[in-house]
Amino acid sequence: MGILQIFTLLGALGMFLYGMNLMSSGLQKAAGDRLRGLLSAMTSNPFKGVLTGLGITTVIQSSSATTVMVVSFVNAGLLTLAQAIGVIMGANIGTTVTAWLVSWLGFKADISILAVPLMLLGFLFSNSKKNQRQNIGELIVGFCLLFLGLSFMKNSVPDLNETPQVLEFVRSWAGHGFGSVLIFLVFGTVLTLVLQSSSATMAITLIMLSMGFIPFEMACAMVLGENIGTTITANIAASVGNTQAKRAAMSHTIFNVFGVIWALILFKPFLSLVGKIIEVVFGLPNPAAEGFAVTGQDTPTATAALYGLSMLHTLFNTINTFILVWLIKYIEKAVVWIIKAPKNQENEAFRLKYISAGPLATPELATEQAFDEIIHFAQISRNGLAYAREAIRTADSAKFDELRDKLVKYEEISDRIEYEIAAFLNAVSAGDISEETSLRIKAMYKIIGELESLGDSGESISRILSRKNIHKKSFDQDTVKKLEDMVDAVEKAYDAMIANLNAAHKGQLEGISNAYNAEDRLNNLRNYLRDAEIEEIESNRKNYQTSVYYMDVVSELEKMGDFIINISQNLEKVFVKK
């Protein structure tokens, strides 16, 4: 096997992987928010969840994409842990369709002949001005590249007659009984970890099997290993997510590892069952029979081996799901026990809750995650206002110092969240996004900037109160009551803003009259309090310096109202239904 042949093989593998990713991405974009709607609507019980995961993975041809999506939705609170486990089980069954497609189209028919003409169609669609046609074009191009890559991989693998030493090397590893099964299982796991695609590893296994490089038993062991290796993608995606996201990813690992354990224990009977099905249903030689060997490409033995491997993959995941779907609540308990909730729940709340690491979803799904995070950001900001209220109210210096530290911390948290959401939006913007998505992202940039400013105002109030305490001034009960009335008005403005954020996120925002009403109440109260305080100063009923601190707090609270109305106005410009 020469250097050129090796590089051709690697290039073909790269083409296959790129085609798979492109096809999956095109399908996800074409489906858009319907995937999210399907996930939330079809997971009311475990069986519906299984069917949903199966359906979505069958469509987008990527169990990794489905599991990453599920992890992000658990992270976002859109799916419970139990619902996610059901969807992941279904995704494992759905991914087996890829093996059948490759077996039928990639080996029985030379689809690469049609791939180049189809590429022209994909190119024409991808250059359309309509987003949906562009997505379909991306799907077609990905489909073509996938099967071209598969064809190149088949042609790049050397003929056994030309390289008998390769066959002898493989056979040397395959001649150790059950030890060989474990060796090839580990090989399948590692290869999937490296390629980050069980579909690609499955394609390689099918090629090696069809050309007689590895016996049927060892190919089956590799497939079992691939099922362990594929769980790494979801775990990577969940690594910086919240506790529930990590648990969802762990459930995927438990599901596949459990399946591999029982499949290894029943390895011989399981293979015999697969072989009998191929023999009876398809009328082909039994690939699990003693002495079976692939006698050449495009022969009945090669077809039997390919169908047998695909059948094993399907049966493995189907049987595993049938066993474990009744035990979802116990799997849930197991992952809760394995992955403990952090002791400091407060710190957990201040982490990014909805934006997950790992492969970015489509721009549409990614902006959904960012919007969820913005709503969470707004709720954190509102919680900070409660500390400002307590700081205004307390006369205890030790308690005030504690509250001031919390307000400073909230300001730091606001800075960090703004930065991290902005960085995520930058990554989304760098991709291929529609004009509508671009406008939404611009609005989101402005919104997180205003939310960060709200954190600054909370910290500013603490500084004003700190200066008051340093100069040994205090607010009487009447002044505290007025300031609390102002805080109440700001809270109502917050409530209107958060309601508008939620409505915009659901596509149900029809206007922001609630925000304008809250802003008017806040401004009217500010004017009343200011005029009343000026009258008090002029009549010498109030200490001037104390009044300055009081009016500074009132001004800062009114400024918070300005930031809040700005957020609703940004929503109005972009998200209100026209």
RODO-2510 file (C-alpha; in nm, 4 decimals, decimal comma):
residues 578
     n   res          X          Y          Z
     1     m     0,0000     0,0000     0,0000
     2     g     0,1726     0,3153    -0,1233
     3     i     0,1799     0,6615     0,0283
     4     l    -0,0577     0,7960    -0,2395
     5     q    -0,3084     0,5200    -0,1641
     6     i    -0,2937     0,5975     0,2083
     7     f    -0,3570     0,9694     0,1497
     8     t    -0,6368     0,8844    -0,0941
     9     l    -0,7974     0,6667     0,1724
    10     l    -0,7671     0,9424     0,4354
    11     g    -0,9013     1,2009     0,1908
    12     a    -1,1965     0,9750     0,1083
    13     l    -1,2666     0,9368     0,4793
    14     g    -1,2567     1,3152     0,5180
    15     m    -1,4993     1,3510     0,2244
    16     f    -1,7342     1,0958     0,3842
    17     l    -1,7266     1,2776     0,7212
    18     y    -1,7721     1,6199     0,5626
    19     g    -2,0584     1,4890     0,3512
    20     m    -2,2255     1,3372     0,6582
    21     n    -2,1927     1,6642     0,8531
    22     l    -2,3124     1,8726     0,5583
    23     m    -2,6137     1,6495     0,4977
    24     s    -2,7044     1,6527     0,8680
    25     s    -2,6624     2,0319     0,8879
    26     g    -2,8795     2,0852     0,5793
    27     l    -3,1525     1,8646     0,7196
    28     q    -3,1428     2,0437     1,0563
    29     k    -3,1652     2,3845     0,8913
    30     a    -3,4483     2,2714     0,6672
    31     a    -3,6374     2,1389     0,9680
    32     g    -3,5623     2,4536     1,1710
    33     d    -3,7644     2,5085     1,4861
    34     r    -3,9895     2,2142     1,3979
    35     l    -3,7291     1,9872     1,5573
    36     r    -3,7618     2,1804     1,8823
    37     g    -4,1409     2,1689     1,8609
    38     l    -4,1361     1,7963     1,7941
    39     l    -3,9075     1,7304     2,0876
    40     s    -4,1217     1,9246     2,3316
    41     a    -4,4546     1,7927     2,1991
    42     m    -4,3679     1,4254     2,1588
    43     t    -4,2010     1,3440     2,4871
    44     s    -4,4983     1,3283     2,7229
    45     n    -4,4159     0,9649     2,7979
    46     p    -4,1059     0,7446     2,7490
    47     f    -4,2456     0,5591     2,4482
    48     k    -4,3252     0,8808     2,2628
    49     g    -3,9743     1,0003     2,3510
    50     v    -3,8235     0,6870     2,1972
    51     l    -4,0268     0,7336     1,8786
    52     t    -3,9299     1,1022     1,8655
    53     g    -3,5580     1,0273     1,8990
    54     l    -3,5885     0,7527     1,6377
    55     g    -3,7727     0,9801     1,3936
    56     i    -3,5427     1,2802     1,4287
    57     t    -3,2236     1,0730     1,3999
    58     t    -3,3607     0,8854     1,0984
    59     v    -3,4255     1,2221     0,9308
    60     i    -3,1038     1,4067     1,0175
    61     q    -2,8858     1,0940     0,9988
    62     s    -2,6814     1,1772     1,3060
    63     s    -2,7375     1,0378     1,6539
    64     s    -2,4613     1,2703     1,7774
    65     a    -2,6572     1,5737     1,6522
    66     t    -2,9722     1,4444     1,8220
    67     t    -2,8000     1,3733     2,1540
    68     v    -2,6222     1,7126     2,1517
    69     m    -2,9595     1,8752     2,0783
    70     v    -3,1220     1,6780     2,3612
    71     v    -2,8451     1,7746     2,6046
    72     s    -2,8867     2,1433     2,5143
    73     f    -3,2652     2,1182     2,5633
    74     v    -3,2199     1,9552     2,9032
    75     n    -2,9728     2,2331     2,9810
    76     a    -3,2422     2,4812     2,8790
    77     g    -3,5112     2,3167     3,0874
    78     l    -3,7161     2,2242     2,7782
    79     l    -3,6880     1,8528     2,8501
    80     t    -3,6808     1,6663     3,1800
    81     l    -3,4081     1,4134     3,2430
    82     a    -3,6545     1,1239     3,2030
    83     q    -3,7801     1,2648     2,8693
    84     a    -3,4227     1,3056     2,7468
    85     i    -3,3361     0,9437     2,8288
    86     g    -3,6270     0,8233     2,6144
    87     v    -3,5218     1,0421     2,3200
    88     i    -3,1600     0,9211     2,3463
    89     m    -3,2787     0,5600     2,3365
    90     g    -3,4719     0,6324     2,0181
    91     a    -3,1724     0,8119     1,8685
    92     n    -2,9663     0,4967     1,9123
    93     i    -3,2188     0,3011     1,7042
    94     g    -3,2442     0,5807     1,4446
    95     t    -2,8703     0,5865     1,3825
    96     t    -2,8809     0,2241     1,2596
    97     v    -3,0580     0,3448     0,9430
    98     t    -2,7228     0,4829     0,8238
    99     a    -2,5715     0,1334     0,8151
   100     w    -2,8629     0,0038     0,6055
   101     l    -2,8336     0,2978     0,3639
   102     v    -2,4628     0,2333     0,3197
   103     s    -2,5217    -0,1430     0,2789
   104     w    -2,7990    -0,0975     0,0227
   105     l    -2,6869     0,2090    -0,1720
   106     g    -2,3161     0,2241    -0,1099
   107     f    -2,2415    -0,1384    -0,1869
   108     k    -2,5293    -0,2768    -0,3938
   109     a    -2,5640     0,0223    -0,6247
   110     d    -2,2936     0,2500    -0,7570
   111     i    -2,4600     0,5698    -0,6470
   112     s    -2,1364     0,7598    -0,7083
   113     i    -2,2303     0,7569    -1,0804
   114     l    -2,5281     0,9774    -0,9957
   115     a    -2,3438     1,1815    -0,7344
   116     v    -2,1703     1,4225    -0,9729
   117     p    -2,4875     1,5138    -1,1710
   118     l    -2,6732     1,5529    -0,8406
   119     m    -2,3933     1,7799    -0,7184
   120     l    -2,4930     2,0252    -0,9958
   121     l    -2,8494     2,0263    -0,8671
   122     g    -2,7248     2,0844    -0,5140
   123     f    -2,5048     2,3711    -0,6334
   124     l    -2,7991     2,5393    -0,8101
   125     f    -3,0193     2,5053    -0,5015
   126     s    -2,7489     2,6326    -0,2648
   127     n    -2,7139     2,9512    -0,4735
   128     s    -3,0847     3,0267    -0,4472
   129     k    -3,1953     3,3432    -0,2673
   130     k    -3,4438     3,1445    -0,0590
   131     n    -3,3056     2,9960     0,2633
   132     q    -3,5094     2,6761     0,2366
   133     r    -3,3699     2,5998    -0,1096
   134     q    -3,0176     2,6747     0,0143
   135     n    -3,0680     2,4215     0,2937
   136     i    -3,1941     2,1593     0,0469
   137     g    -2,8924     2,2317    -0,1731
   138     e    -2,6627     2,1775     0,1250
   139     l    -2,8410     1,8480     0,1956
   140     i    -2,7962     1,7265    -0,1655
   141     v    -2,4281     1,8227    -0,1795
   142     g    -2,3686     1,6473     0,1549
   143     f    -2,5462     1,3338     0,0305
   144     c    -2,3313     1,3289    -0,2839
   145     l    -2,0047     1,3831    -0,0971
   146     l    -2,0956     1,1079     0,1504
   147     f    -2,1341     0,8427    -0,1170
   148     l    -1,8436     0,9723    -0,3274
   149     g    -1,6259     0,9427    -0,0174
   150     l    -1,7561     0,5904     0,0428
   151     s    -1,6787     0,4946    -0,3189
   152     f    -1,3246     0,6347    -0,2933
   153     m    -1,2708     0,4513     0,0361
   154     k    -1,3767     0,1186    -0,1204
   155     n    -1,1457     0,1744    -0,4179
   156     s    -0,8532     0,2812    -0,1995
   157     v    -0,8526    -0,0320     0,0145
   158     p    -0,5971    -0,2743    -0,1371
   159     d    -0,7044    -0,6067    -0,2828
   160     l    -0,6315    -0,9005    -0,0534
   161     n    -0,4624    -1,0923    -0,3338
   162     e    -0,2133    -0,8071    -0,3695
   163     t    -0,1466    -0,7656     0,0038
   164     p    -0,1699    -1,1060     0,1748
   165     q     0,0518    -0,9772     0,4570
   166     v    -0,2245    -0,7361     0,5661
   167     l    -0,4709    -1,0227     0,5876
   168     e    -0,2229    -1,2279     0,7906
   169     f    -0,1707    -0,9354     1,0291
   170     v    -0,5448    -0,8955     1,0883
   171     r    -0,5891    -1,2699     1,1282
   172     s    -0,3153    -1,2733     1,3899
   173     w    -0,5326    -1,0454     1,6050
   174     a    -0,8474    -1,2408     1,5248
   175     g    -0,7205    -1,5782     1,6386
   176     h    -0,7446    -1,5393     2,0167
   177     g    -1,1035    -1,6448     2,0775
   178     f    -1,3020    -1,4148     2,3070
   179     g    -0,9849    -1,2092     2,3646
   180     s    -1,0008    -1,1069     1,9981
   181     v    -1,3609    -0,9946     2,0465
   182     l    -1,2456    -0,7600     2,3246
   183     i    -0,9512    -0,6353     2,1142
   184     f    -1,1764    -0,5418     1,8220
   185     l    -1,4325    -0,3915     2,0590
   186     v    -1,1649    -0,1584     2,1958
   187     f    -1,0503    -0,0841     1,8390
   188     g    -1,4056     0,0174     1,7403
   189     t    -1,4346     0,2376     2,0514
   190     v    -1,1045     0,4161     1,9918
   191     l    -1,1712     0,4658     1,6199
   192     t    -1,5092     0,6253     1,6978
   193     l    -1,3507     0,8488     1,9610
   194     v    -1,0952     0,9678     1,7061
   195     l    -1,3384     1,0180     1,4181
   196     q    -1,6199     1,1521     1,6385
   197     s    -1,8656     0,9719     1,4135
   198     s    -2,0070     0,6231     1,4659
   199     s    -2,1441     0,6397     1,1098
   200     a    -1,7930     0,6831     0,9683
   201     t    -1,6595     0,3972     1,1809
   202     m    -1,9537     0,1832     1,0717
   203     a    -1,8744     0,2590     0,7061
   204     i    -1,5093     0,1602     0,7571
   205     t    -1,6168    -0,1609     0,9302
   206     l    -1,8549    -0,2447     0,6459
   207     i    -1,5802    -0,1893     0,3885
   208     m    -1,3300    -0,4039     0,5792
   209     l    -1,5926    -0,6775     0,6167
   210     s    -1,7076    -0,6714     0,2531
   211     m    -1,3493    -0,7056     0,1312
   212     g    -1,2705    -0,9944     0,3613
   213     f    -1,0178    -0,8139     0,5795
   214     i    -1,1924    -0,9038     0,9044
   215     p    -1,4239    -1,1935     0,9881
   216     f    -1,7899    -1,1315     1,0689
   217     e    -1,7456    -1,1894     1,4438
   218     m    -1,4733    -0,9257     1,4730
   219     a    -1,6766    -0,6767     1,2701
   220     c    -1,9642    -0,7303     1,5153
   221     a    -1,7260    -0,6646     1,8057
   222     m    -1,6185    -0,3378     1,6399
   223     v    -1,9832    -0,2293     1,6103
   224     l    -2,0318    -0,2891     1,9820
   225     g    -1,7247    -0,0739     2,0492
   226     e    -1,8621     0,1992     1,8247
   227     n    -2,1695     0,2207     2,0458
   228     i    -1,9480     0,3053     2,3430
   229     g    -1,7286     0,5493     2,1494
   230     t    -2,0244     0,7489     2,0159
   231     t    -2,1295     0,8570     2,3669
   232     i    -1,8280     1,0896     2,3949
   233     t    -1,9861     1,3639     2,1795
   234     a    -2,2804     1,4183     2,4129
   235     n    -2,0498     1,4150     2,7156
   236     i    -1,8287     1,6814     2,5564
   237     a    -2,1348     1,8955     2,4845
   238     a    -2,2519     1,8574     2,8451
   239     s    -1,9132     1,9179     3,0054
   240     v    -1,9829     2,2883     3,0680
   241     g    -2,3593     2,2526     3,0939
   242     n    -2,5595     2,2336     3,4123
   243     t    -2,5988     1,9263     3,6283
   244     q    -2,9060     1,7966     3,4428
   245     a    -2,7261     1,8212     3,1077
   246     k    -2,4338     1,6176     3,2420
   247     r    -2,6801     1,3580     3,3733
   248     a    -2,8536     1,3335     3,0327
   249     a    -2,5187     1,2690     2,8632
   250     m    -2,4264     1,0127     3,1290
   251     s    -2,7545     0,8275     3,0684
   252     h    -2,6435     0,7817     2,7055
   253     t    -2,3223     0,6197     2,8268
   254     i    -2,5064     0,3924     3,0727
   255     f    -2,7507     0,2855     2,8008
   256     n    -2,4790     0,1845     2,5549
   257     v    -2,2418     0,0290     2,8100
   258     f    -2,5243    -0,1828     2,9540
   259     g    -2,6095    -0,2995     2,6026
   260     v    -2,2499    -0,3925     2,5262
   261     i    -2,2253    -0,5940     2,8509
   262     w    -2,5279    -0,8151     2,7782
   263     a    -2,4247    -0,8446     2,4105
   264     l    -2,0799    -0,9710     2,5148
   265     i    -2,2299    -1,2186     2,7626
   266     l    -2,4632    -1,3522     2,4927
   267     f    -2,2218    -1,2900     2,2070
   268     k    -2,2443    -1,6314     2,0356
   269     p    -2,6243    -1,6760     2,0722
   270     f    -2,6790    -1,3138     1,9626
   271     l    -2,4723    -1,3621     1,6474
   272     s    -2,6536    -1,6899     1,5786
   273     l    -2,9891    -1,5062     1,5984
   274     v    -2,8638    -1,2398     1,3551
   275     g    -2,7317    -1,5046     1,1169
   276     k    -3,0595    -1,7004     1,1243
   277     i    -3,2591    -1,3815     1,0421
   278     i    -3,0355    -1,3092     0,7409
   279     e    -3,0712    -1,6678     0,6251
   280     v    -3,4509    -1,6862     0,6626
   281     v    -3,5597    -1,3308     0,5709
   282     f    -3,3153    -1,2517     0,2899
   283     g    -3,2361    -1,6023     0,1669
   284     l    -2,8619    -1,5403     0,1992
   285     p    -2,5826    -1,7473     0,3575
   286     n    -2,5685    -1,7386     0,7376
   287     p    -2,2800    -1,4981     0,8204
   288     a    -2,2551    -1,6377     1,1756
   289     a    -2,2212    -1,9989     1,0578
   290     e    -1,8928    -2,1786     1,1214
   291     g    -1,6608    -2,1595     0,8241
   292     f    -1,8383    -1,8582     0,6718
   293     a    -1,6074    -1,6295     0,4752
   294     v    -1,6555    -1,3473     0,2294
   295     t    -1,5511    -1,4825    -0,1087
   296     g    -1,5339    -1,1487    -0,2891
   297     q    -1,7067    -0,8148    -0,3395
   298     d    -2,0604    -0,8150    -0,4851
   299     t    -2,1051    -1,1812    -0,3955
   300     p    -2,3880    -1,3348    -0,1897
   301     t    -2,1452    -1,3843     0,0991
   302     a    -2,0448    -1,0164     0,0949
   303     t    -2,4105    -0,9121     0,0891
   304     a    -2,4916    -1,1520     0,3733
   305     a    -2,2070    -1,0083     0,5819
   306     l    -2,3157    -0,6470     0,5168
   307     y    -2,6810    -0,7185     0,5942
   308     g    -2,5794    -0,9221     0,8983
   309     l    -2,3733    -0,6373     1,0433
   310     s    -2,6507    -0,3847     0,9807
   311     m    -2,9050    -0,6232     1,1367
   312     l    -2,6850    -0,6725     1,4431
   313     h    -2,6603    -0,2948     1,4888
   314     t    -3,0380    -0,2551     1,4626
   315     l    -3,1211    -0,5520     1,6862
   316     f    -2,8664    -0,4458     1,9470
   317     n    -3,0186    -0,1001     1,9915
   318     t    -3,3794    -0,2177     1,9577
   319     i    -3,3427    -0,4950     2,2180
   320     n    -3,1466    -0,2643     2,4474
   321     t    -3,4200    -0,0016     2,4234
   322     f    -3,6947    -0,2584     2,4837
   323     i    -3,5173    -0,3707     2,8021
   324     l    -3,4282    -0,0284     2,9391
   325     v    -3,7338     0,1783     2,8428
   326     w    -3,9152     0,0192     3,1380
   327     l    -3,6268     0,1162     3,3668
   328     i    -3,5959     0,4863     3,2825
   329     k    -3,6767     0,5981     3,6369
   330     y    -3,3974     0,3716     3,7690
   331     i    -3,1521     0,5041     3,5083
   332     e    -3,2525     0,8526     3,6206
   333     k    -3,1787     0,7617     3,9836
   334     a    -2,8454     0,6095     3,8821
   335     v    -2,7217     0,9191     3,6965
   336     v    -2,8419     1,1440     3,9806
   337     w    -2,6354     0,9290     4,2188
   338     i    -2,3302     0,9326     3,9872
   339     i    -2,3408     1,3069     3,9128
   340     k    -2,4103     1,4927     4,2346
   341     a    -2,5629     1,8394     4,2370
   342     p    -2,3095     2,1044     4,3409
   343     k    -2,3120     2,1890     4,7096
   344     n    -2,3183     2,5598     4,6324
   345     q    -2,6411     2,5925     4,4360
   346     e    -2,5990     2,9680     4,4210
   347     n    -2,2834     2,9380     4,2150
   348     e    -2,4559     2,6849     3,9887
   349     a    -2,7268     2,9415     3,9131
   350     f    -2,4689     3,1937     3,8028
   351     r    -2,3167     2,9730     3,5376
   352     l    -2,4412     2,9822     3,1812
   353     k    -2,7477     2,7673     3,2009
   354     y    -2,8659     2,7203     2,8439
   355     i    -2,5678     2,7771     2,6178
   356     s    -2,3699     2,4553     2,5896
   357     a    -2,0237     2,3856     2,4588
   358     g    -1,9403     2,1334     2,1908
   359     p    -2,0610     2,1487     1,8323
   360     l    -2,2845     2,4487     1,7622
   361     a    -2,6309     2,3626     1,6442
   362     t    -2,7833     2,5370     1,3459
   363     p    -2,7926     2,9200     1,3790
   364     e    -3,1664     2,8979     1,4465
   365     l    -3,1254     2,6522     1,7348
   366     a    -2,8168     2,8378     1,8625
   367     t    -3,0068     3,1695     1,8802
   368     e    -3,2832     2,9871     2,0687
   369     q    -3,0240     2,8818     2,3266
   370     a    -2,8889     3,2373     2,3463
   371     f    -3,2402     3,3782     2,3967
   372     d    -3,3045     3,1294     2,6782
   373     e    -2,9809     3,2498     2,8372
   374     i    -3,0885     3,6141     2,8022
   375     i    -3,4165     3,5416     2,9841
   376     h    -3,2157     3,3684     3,2565
   377     f    -2,9852     3,6731     3,2651
   378     a    -3,2886     3,9000     3,3135
   379     q    -3,4120     3,6857     3,6036
   380     i    -3,0689     3,6985     3,7701
   381     s    -3,0724     4,0767     3,7298
   382     r    -3,4153     4,0971     3,8930
   383     n    -3,2867     3,8876     4,1858
   384     g    -3,0103     4,1443     4,2314
   385     l    -3,2755     4,4141     4,2823
   386     a    -3,3937     4,2270     4,5940
   387     y    -3,0494     4,2800     4,7495
   388     a    -3,0688     4,6509     4,6645
   389     r    -3,4023     4,6682     4,8464
   390     e    -3,2516     4,4991     5,1538
   391     a    -2,9523     4,7348     5,1455
   392     i    -3,1875     5,0367     5,1432
   393     r    -3,3901     4,8914     5,4286
   394     t    -3,1161     4,7757     5,6707
   395     a    -2,9615     4,9900     5,9417
   396     d    -2,7228     4,7149     6,0532
   397     s    -2,3703     4,7890     5,9264
   398     a    -2,2553     4,4234     5,9201
   399     k    -2,5626     4,3167     5,7239
   400     f    -2,5177     4,6109     5,4867
   401     d    -2,1569     4,5103     5,4184
   402     e    -2,2784     4,1594     5,3311
   403     l    -2,5446     4,2987     5,0976
   404     r    -2,2970     4,5363     4,9346
   405     d    -2,0641     4,2424     4,8640
   406     k    -2,3541     4,0586     4,7007
   407     l    -2,4412     4,3567     4,4810
   408     v    -2,0770     4,3859     4,3745
   409     k    -2,0810     4,0127     4,2991
   410     y    -2,3975     4,0532     4,0910
   411     e    -2,2295     4,3285     3,8913
   412     e    -1,9326     4,0993     3,8233
   413     i    -2,1705     3,8189     3,7267
   414     s    -2,3511     4,0523     3,4858
   415     d    -2,0215     4,1429     3,3216
   416     r    -1,9278     3,7761     3,2831
   417     i    -2,2653     3,6665     3,1480
   418     e    -2,2734     3,9547     2,8981
   419     y    -1,9266     3,8605     2,7735
   420     e    -2,0052     3,4896     2,7407
   421     i    -2,3363     3,5422     2,5618
   422     a    -2,1708     3,7942     2,3280
   423     a    -1,8899     3,5474     2,2527
   424     f    -2,1483     3,2801     2,1718
   425     l    -2,3400     3,5194     1,9453
   426     n    -2,0126     3,6068     1,7712
   427     a    -1,9568     3,2375     1,6961
   428     v    -2,3117     3,2053     1,5604
   429     s    -2,2740     3,5209     1,3482
   430     a    -1,9578     3,3802     1,1904
   431     g    -2,1662     3,1052     1,0295
   432     d    -2,4120     3,1142     0,7427
   433     i    -2,7122     3,2997     0,8891
   434     s    -3,0289     3,4427     0,7392
   435     e    -3,1127     3,8136     0,7414
   436     e    -3,3850     3,7507     1,0013
   437     t    -3,1406     3,5689     1,2303
   438     s    -2,8890     3,8511     1,1839
   439     l    -3,1461     4,1112     1,2954
   440     r    -3,2339     3,9016     1,5997
   441     i    -2,8701     3,8658     1,6984
   442     k    -2,8191     4,2448     1,6721
   443     a    -3,1183     4,2988     1,9003
   444     m    -2,9783     4,0419     2,1444
   445     y    -2,6443     4,2269     2,1597
   446     k    -2,8293     4,5454     2,2619
   447     i    -3,0410     4,3607     2,5186
   448     i    -2,7466     4,1995     2,6989
   449     g    -2,5764     4,5402     2,7057
   450     e    -2,8789     4,6901     2,8847
   451     l    -2,8943     4,3955     3,1258
   452     e    -2,5284     4,4466     3,2111
   453     s    -2,6036     4,8144     3,2772
   454     l    -2,8737     4,7075     3,5240
   455     g    -2,6050     4,5221     3,7183
   456     d    -2,3939     4,8391     3,7181
   457     s    -2,6891     5,0353     3,8626
   458     g    -2,7324     4,7883     4,1465
   459     e    -2,3660     4,8272     4,2372
   460     s    -2,3981     5,2079     4,2069
   461     i    -2,6847     5,2059     4,4588
   462     s    -2,4652     5,0145     4,7034
   463     r    -2,1898     5,2772     4,6621
   464     i    -2,4335     5,5615     4,7283
   465     l    -2,5602     5,3902     5,0429
   466     s    -2,2027     5,3172     5,1504
   467     r    -2,1132     5,6892     5,1286
   468     k    -2,4261     5,7658     5,3324
   469     n    -2,3117     5,5278     5,6038
   470     i    -1,9545     5,6611     5,6002
   471     h    -2,0892     6,0128     5,6637
   472     k    -2,3111     5,8687     5,9389
   473     k    -2,6345     5,9695     5,7713
   474     s    -2,9483     5,7581     5,7873
   475     f    -3,2881     5,7399     5,6206
   476     d    -3,5969     5,7709     5,8366
   477     q    -3,8821     5,5225     5,7977
   478     d    -4,0771     5,7541     5,5665
   479     t    -3,7780     5,7892     5,3307
   480     v    -3,7208     5,4121     5,3299
   481     k    -4,0914     5,3618     5,2487
   482     k    -4,0652     5,5987     4,9502
   483     l    -3,7573     5,4232     4,8190
   484     e    -3,9284     5,0853     4,8564
   485     d    -4,2214     5,2216     4,6558
   486     m    -3,9698     5,3126     4,3862
   487     v    -3,8203     4,9634     4,4005
   488     d    -4,1729     4,8197     4,3661
   489     a    -4,2187     5,0239     4,0486
   490     v    -3,8868     4,8974     3,9113
   491     e    -3,9933     4,5390     3,9906
   492     k    -4,3166     4,5888     3,7939
   493     a    -4,1081     4,7169     3,5037
   494     y    -3,8874     4,4062     3,5363
   495     d    -4,1966     4,1828     3,5311
   496     a    -4,3233     4,3507     3,2132
   497     m    -3,9807     4,3168     3,0490
   498     i    -3,9446     3,9471     3,1385
   499     a    -4,3005     3,8809     3,0164
   500     n    -4,2103     4,0478     2,6860
   501     l    -3,8878     3,8460     2,6588
   502     n    -4,0807     3,5218     2,7068
   503     a    -4,3492     3,6262     2,4592
   504     a    -4,0872     3,7248     2,1996
   505     h    -3,9078     3,3931     2,2474
   506     k    -4,2326     3,2061     2,1775
   507     g    -4,3123     3,4271     1,8773
   508     q    -4,6162     3,5689     2,0565
   509     l    -4,5104     3,9307     2,1226
   510     e    -4,7812     4,1614     1,9865
   511     g    -4,6865     4,4863     2,1606
   512     i    -4,5138     4,6324     2,4640
   513     s    -4,7890     4,8484     2,6147
   514     n    -4,7245     4,6758     2,9507
   515     a    -4,3645     4,8034     2,9413
   516     y    -4,4689     5,1585     2,8500
   517     n    -4,7287     5,1601     3,1314
   518     a    -4,4678     5,0420     3,3833
   519     e    -4,2226     5,3070     3,2618
   520     d    -4,4873     5,5815     3,2938
   521     r    -4,5665     5,4754     3,6514
   522     l    -4,1970     5,4785     3,7354
   523     n    -4,1366     5,8225     3,5827
   524     n    -4,4460     5,9695     3,7515
   525     l    -4,3351     5,8315     4,0872
   526     r    -3,9829     5,9683     4,0337
   527     n    -4,1227     6,3144     3,9579
   528     y    -4,3511     6,3047     4,2620
   529     l    -4,0722     6,1948     4,4983
   530     r    -3,8302     6,4535     4,3604
   531     d    -4,0785     6,7408     4,3930
   532     a    -4,1775     6,6313     4,7446
   533     e    -3,8130     6,6102     4,8533
   534     i    -3,7307     6,9553     4,7145
   535     e    -4,0240     7,0951     4,9130
   536     e    -3,8901     6,9218     5,2281
   537     i    -3,5444     7,0731     5,1760
   538     e    -3,6809     7,4210     5,1140
   539     s    -3,8825     7,4075     5,4350
   540     n    -3,5728     7,2885     5,6269
   541     r    -3,7444     6,9676     5,7316
   542     k    -3,4724     6,7497     5,5787
   543     n    -3,0950     6,7405     5,6039
   544     y    -2,9583     6,8479     5,2656
   545     q    -2,6799     6,5885     5,2462
   546     t    -2,9165     6,3059     5,3422
   547     s    -3,1574     6,4272     5,0740
   548     v    -2,8767     6,4176     4,8143
   549     y    -2,8114     6,0499     4,8901
   550     y    -3,1853     5,9821     4,8762
   551     m    -3,2282     6,1556     4,5386
   552     d    -2,9196     5,9797     4,4007
   553     v    -3,0792     5,6435     4,4826
   554     v    -3,4089     5,7555     4,3252
   555     s    -3,2220     5,8650     4,0103
   556     e    -3,0367     5,5339     3,9894
   557     l    -3,3633     5,3407     4,0236
   558     e    -3,5198     5,5563     3,7526
   559     k    -3,2150     5,4897     3,5338
   560     m    -3,2795     5,1164     3,5804
   561     g    -3,6272     5,1788     3,4437
   562     d    -3,4714     5,3382     3,1345
   563     f    -3,2522     5,0311     3,0745
   564     i    -3,5563     4,8072     3,1183
   565     i    -3,7767     4,9966     2,8702
   566     n    -3,4883     4,9977     2,6203
   567     i    -3,4927     4,6161     2,6275
   568     s    -3,8637     4,5985     2,5495
   569     q    -3,8223     4,8574     2,2733
   570     n    -3,5484     4,6456     2,1119
   571     l    -3,7868     4,3507     2,1246
   572     e    -4,0593     4,5619     1,9681
   573     k    -3,8393     4,6542     1,6717
   574     v    -3,7498     4,2947     1,5802
   575     f    -3,9843     4,0429     1,7416
   576     v    -4,3306     4,1973     1,7238
   577     k    -4,5492     4,0224     1,4681
   578     k    -4,6078     4,2487     1,1705
***
